[in-house]
Amino acid sequence: MPSITSKKNLSFLVHILGWLMLCIVLILLSPLSWRMGENELPIAFWYKQVFLVAILVSIFYTNASIGVPKILLKGKNYIYLLLVIAGAVVFYFTIIYFEQLIKYPMKMHEFFNPDKPFVPGRRWLPGDVFQLLLYTVSIGLSTSLALVQKWQKDETVRQELEKQRINTELSYLKAQINPHFFFNTLNNIYSLTNLDIKKAQEALLKLSRMMRYVLYENQKESTLLSKEVDFIRDYIELMKMRLTDKVQLNISMDEPKNNHTIAPMMILPFLENCFKHGISSQHPSKIDIKMEIMGDTLFFETRNQIFPINQDSPEAKESGIGLVNTQRRLSLLYPNKHRLKFGKVEDKDEYYVNLTINLE
């Protein structure tokens, strides 16, 4: 996105070019449209044009900085309209006063009609209408500019508030997911301590590596997909330590080749769900985990059988917030760039998850 400084510089340049165009029209093009022969316009003409530009600039910025924000946008519409009309009257008579001061009417009459006598007080109606039209254009453009700037400012504030809200919500969702993950993992290691101390030690080593990932990468908005895949592999290896021979685990995961990034720990809740509901200590079970990377698109799929959870186990006391929060994170971080389908296949008593994310 363009920086604030570059935006200000661009705005300044647009203003300069706008006034430069007005000066070209009033000071150069208008005189060129007259048939003057070899005669030069009187100096009073140039004084008048420069004064006209100066007063139009003053009207423009006074209206944009004071009239619109302090009166119109405060709901004082009728007062603003009266001030615009009063400003037109003041503008008109200020021009007349300045013309009289520099003897503009007489000088211009002598230039265009040297053979006719000058009649003081007679006005050239097309010229007055043109000057009032310039006043109206100046008021209209400055009002439009002030309204657009107000809208842009309000939109910037709204976007900033929305960004803060989303960041706050994401932080809250992460805070919920992390304890959920550690609770499951520590419960697995606790189970291993009663069966195999060596495996429990290996599990603790893997967990420490995973904790480093969570502590450092999870604080970022995104991480390399390769790091996320390594984290997933460590998690699966940790889960395999507690599985019996009755569990068939089928894993197919592509190795990331490009520098794609992904929100950290986005896949974990789906894996937790597999191992939470898809294994049984008494019956044969099967878990399928598949990840494919095609171009900028990530395809992730899991399938597992559904077994009832032992009501005395810690897992039974959990509220199942992982999947709910992950759905919310996906909607916040990948709006219109992901597709998530999950559900139960009734005739097979099987649960599936299909996730597609555009990582571009």
C-alpha positions in Angstrom: 0.0 0.0 0.0 1.2 3.6 -0.7 2.7 5.3 2.3 1.1 8.3 3.9 4.0 10.5 2.7 3.6 9.4 -0.9 -0.2 10.0 -0.7 0.4 13.5 0.6 2.9 14.2 -2.1 0.5 13.0 -4.8 -2.3 15.1 -3.3 0.0 18.2 -3.3 0.9 17.5 -6.9 -2.7 17.2 -8.0 -3.6 20.6 -6.3 -0.6 22.3 -8.1 -1.6 20.9 -11.4 -5.2 21.9 -10.9 -4.4 25.5 -10.1 -1.8 25.6 -12.9 -4.5 24.6 -15.4 -6.8 27.4 -14.1 -4.0 29.9 -14.5 -3.4 28.7 -18.1 -7.1 29.2 -18.9 -7.4 32.6 -17.3 -4.1 34.1 -18.1 -3.1 32.5 -21.4 -6.0 31.0 -23.2 -8.5 33.7 -22.6 -6.2 36.5 -24.1 -5.3 34.3 -27.0 -8.9 33.8 -27.9 -9.3 37.6 -28.5 -8.2 39.3 -31.7 -5.7 41.8 -30.5 -3.5 42.3 -33.5 -0.2 43.7 -32.5 -1.5 45.5 -29.4 -0.7 44.3 -25.9 -3.3 44.0 -23.2 -3.1 46.6 -20.5 -1.3 45.8 -17.3 -4.6 46.1 -15.4 -5.8 43.0 -17.1 -2.9 40.9 -15.7 -3.4 42.3 -12.3 -7.1 41.4 -12.5 -6.4 37.8 -13.6 -3.8 37.2 -10.9 -6.1 38.7 -8.2 -8.9 36.5 -9.5 -6.8 33.3 -9.2 -5.6 34.3 -5.7 -9.2 35.0 -4.4 -10.4 31.7 -6.0 -7.6 29.8 -4.2 -8.5 31.5 -0.9 -12.2 30.6 -1.4 -11.4 27.0 -2.3 -9.3 26.2 0.8 -11.3 28.3 3.2 -14.4 26.3 2.2 -12.6 23.0 2.2 -11.0 23.5 5.6 -13.6 25.6 7.5 -16.9 25.8 5.7 -17.5 22.1 5.0 -16.0 20.4 8.1 -17.1 23.0 10.7 -20.5 24.0 9.3 -21.9 21.6 6.6 -20.7 18.4 8.2 -22.1 19.6 11.6 -25.6 19.5 10.1 -25.9 23.3 9.7 -27.0 23.0 6.1 -29.1 26.2 5.9 -26.3 28.3 7.5 -23.8 26.9 5.1 -26.1 27.7 2.1 -26.5 31.3 3.4 -22.8 31.6 3.8 -22.2 30.4 0.3 -24.7 33.0 -1.1 -23.2 35.7 1.1 -19.7 34.7 -0.1 -20.8 35.0 -3.7 -22.0 38.6 -3.0 -18.8 39.5 -1.2 -16.8 37.9 -4.0 -18.7 39.9 -6.7 -18.3 43.3 -5.0 -14.6 42.5 -4.1 -13.9 42.0 -7.7 -15.7 45.2 -8.6 -13.8 47.1 -5.9 -10.5 45.8 -7.2 -11.3 46.6 -10.7 -12.1 50.2 -9.7 -8.9 50.4 -7.8 -6.8 49.5 -10.8 -9.1 51.3 -13.3 -9.7 48.0 -15.1 -13.0 49.0 -16.8 -11.5 52.2 -18.3 -8.3 50.5 -19.4 -10.1 47.6 -21.1 -12.6 50.0 -22.8 -9.7 52.1 -24.1 -8.1 48.9 -25.4 -11.1 47.4 -27.2 -13.0 50.6 -28.1 -10.5 53.5 -28.3 -12.8 55.5 -30.6 -15.8 55.4 -28.2 -16.2 57.4 -24.9 -15.9 55.5 -21.7 -19.2 55.3 -19.6 -18.4 54.6 -15.9 -20.5 52.1 -14.0 -21.5 50.1 -17.1 -20.8 46.4 -16.5 -20.1 43.6 -19.0 -22.7 41.0 -18.1 -21.0 37.9 -19.7 -17.8 38.7 -17.7 -19.7 39.0 -14.4 -21.5 35.7 -15.1 -18.2 34.0 -15.9 -16.7 35.2 -12.7 -19.7 34.0 -10.6 -19.4 30.7 -12.4 -15.8 30.4 -11.4 -16.9 31.1 -7.8 -19.5 28.3 -8.0 -17.0 25.9 -9.5 -14.5 26.7 -6.7 -17.2 26.1 -4.0 -18.4 22.9 -5.7 -14.9 21.4 -6.1 -13.8 22.3 -2.6 -17.0 20.9 -1.1 -16.5 17.7 -3.0 -12.9 17.5 -2.0 -13.7 18.0 1.7 -16.5 15.4 1.6 -14.2 12.8 -0.1 -11.4 13.5 2.4 -14.0 13.0 5.3 -15.2 9.8 3.7 -11.6 8.5 3.3 -10.7 9.4 6.9 -13.8 7.7 8.2 -13.0 4.7 6.0 -9.5 4.6 7.3 -10.7 4.7 10.9 -13.3 2.0 10.2 -10.7 -0.3 8.6 -8.3 0.3 11.5 -11.0 -0.5 14.0 -11.9 -3.6 12.0 -8.3 -4.7 11.8 -7.9 -4.2 15.6 -11.1 -6.2 16.2 -9.9 -9.0 14.0 -6.5 -9.1 15.6 -8.1 -9.2 19.0 -10.4 -12.0 18.0 -7.6 -14.0 16.4 -5.5 -13.6 19.5 -8.4 -14.9 21.5 -9.0 -17.8 19.2 -5.3 -18.7 19.3 -5.3 -18.6 23.1 -8.1 -21.1 23.1 -6.5 -23.4 20.5 -3.1 -23.6 22.2 -4.2 -24.9 25.6 -6.5 -27.3 23.7 -3.5 -28.7 21.9 -1.2 -28.9 24.9 -3.9 -30.6 27.0 -4.3 -33.4 24.5 -0.5 -33.8 24.0 0.3 -33.9 27.7 -2.4 -36.4 28.3 -0.8 -38.6 25.7 2.6 -38.4 27.3 1.0 -39.0 30.7 -0.5 -42.2 29.3 2.9 -43.3 28.0 4.6 -42.9 31.3 2.7 -45.9 32.6 3.7 -48.0 29.6 7.1 -47.0 28.2 9.4 -44.5 29.9 11.7 -44.3 26.9 8.9 -43.5 24.5 7.7 -40.9 27.0 11.1 -39.3 27.0 11.1 -39.2 23.2 7.7 -37.7 23.3 8.8 -35.0 25.6 11.7 -34.1 23.2 9.3 -33.9 20.3 6.9 -31.8 22.4 9.7 -29.4 23.3 10.4 -28.9 19.6 6.7 -28.4 18.9 6.5 -25.9 21.8 9.2 -23.8 20.2 7.2 -23.7 17.1 4.1 -22.7 18.9 5.9 -20.0 21.0 7.7 -18.4 18.1 5.8 -19.1 14.9 2.3 -18.9 16.4 2.9 -15.3 17.3 3.3 -14.4 13.6 0.5 -13.8 11.2 1.9 -16.4 8.9 4.7 -19.0 8.7 6.3 -21.0 6.0 4.2 -23.9 4.9 7.3 -26.2 5.2 7.5 -25.3 8.9 3.8 -26.1 9.3 4.2 -29.4 7.6 7.2 -30.3 9.8 5.1 -29.4 12.9 2.3 -31.6 11.6 4.7 -34.5 11.1 6.1 -34.2 14.6 2.5 -34.2 15.9 1.6 -37.3 14.0 4.8 -39.0 15.2 3.9 -38.1 18.7 0.4 -39.5 18.3 1.8 -42.7 16.8 3.6 -43.5 20.0 0.4 -44.2 21.8 -1.3 -46.2 19.0 -1.7 -49.9 19.1 -1.4 -52.4 16.3 -5.2 -52.2 15.8 -4.8 -48.7 14.4 -4.1 -48.4 10.6 -2.6 -45.0 9.9 -2.4 -44.0 6.2 -0.4 -40.8 5.6 0.3 -39.1 2.3 1.8 -35.6 2.5 3.5 -33.6 -0.3 6.7 -31.8 0.5 6.3 -28.0 0.0 8.6 -26.9 -2.8 7.8 -23.1 -2.9 8.0 -20.4 -0.3 4.3 -20.6 0.4 3.0 -19.3 3.8 0.1 -20.3 5.9 -1.4 -19.2 9.2 0.3 -21.2 11.9 -1.5 -24.2 13.5 -4.3 -24.0 11.0 -4.3 -27.8 10.3 -3.8 -29.0 13.9 -7.4 -29.0 15.1 -8.4 -31.4 12.3 -5.6 -33.8 13.2 -6.6 -33.6 16.9 -10.1 -34.5 15.9 -8.9 -37.6 14.1 -7.0 -39.0 17.0 -9.6 -37.9 19.5 -12.5 -39.7 17.8 -10.9 -42.1 15.4 -9.1 -44.7 17.5 -10.2 -47.4 19.8 -8.4 -49.6 22.2 -10.7 -52.5 21.5 -11.7 -52.4 17.8 -9.6 -52.1 14.6 -9.6 -48.5 13.3 -8.2 -46.6 10.4 -7.2 -42.9 10.0 -6.4 -41.4 6.5 -4.5 -38.1 6.3 -3.7 -36.6 2.9 -2.1 -33.3 1.9 -1.5 -32.2 -1.7 0.0 -29.0 -2.9 -0.9 -28.1 -6.5 0.5 -24.7 -7.5 -0.8 -22.1 -5.0 -3.5 -24.4 -3.7 -3.4 -26.6 -0.6 -5.7 -29.7 -0.4 -6.0 -31.3 3.0 -8.2 -34.3 3.8 -8.8 -36.6 6.7 -11.0 -39.6 7.2 -11.5 -41.5 10.4 -14.0 -43.9 12.0 -16.1 -42.6 14.9 -15.8 -44.2 18.3 -17.5 -43.1 21.5 -15.1 -41.4 23.9 -14.7 -42.8 27.4 -16.7 -40.5 29.6 -14.1 -40.8 32.3 -11.3 -39.5 30.1 -10.1 -35.9 30.0 -11.1 -35.6 26.3 -14.8 -36.2 27.2 -14.7 -33.1 29.4 -13.5 -30.8 26.6 -15.9 -28.5 24.8 -14.6 -29.3 21.3 -13.6 -25.6 20.6 -10.8 -26.5 18.2 -12.8 -27.0 15.0 -15.2 -24.1 15.8 -12.3 -21.7 16.3 -10.5 -23.0 13.2 -13.6 -22.3 11.1 -13.6 -18.8 12.5 -9.9 -18.3 11.8 -10.3 -19.5 8.2 -13.2 -17.0 7.7 -11.1 -14.2 9.1 -7.7 -15.0 7.5 -8.8 -16.5 4.2 -12.1 -14.9 3.2 -13.2 -16.2 -0.2 -9.9 -18.1 -0.5 -10.8 -21.3 1.2 -13.4 -24.1 1.2 -14.1 -26.3 4.1 -16.4 -29.3 4.1 -16.8 -31.8 7.0 -19.3 -34.2 8.3 -20.3 -37.7 9.1 -20.9 -40.5 6.5 -23.7 -42.3 8.2 -23.6 -45.6 6.3 -19.9 -46.0 7.1 -19.9 -44.4 10.5 -17.0 -42.3 9.3 -16.1 -38.6 9.7 -14.4 -36.6 6.9 -12.8 -33.2 6.5 -12.0 -31.6 3.1 -10.1 -28.3 3.3 -8.9 -26.3 0.3 -6.9 -23.1 0.8 -5.6 -20.7 -1.8 -2.2 -19.7 -0.5 -1.5 -17.0 -3.1 
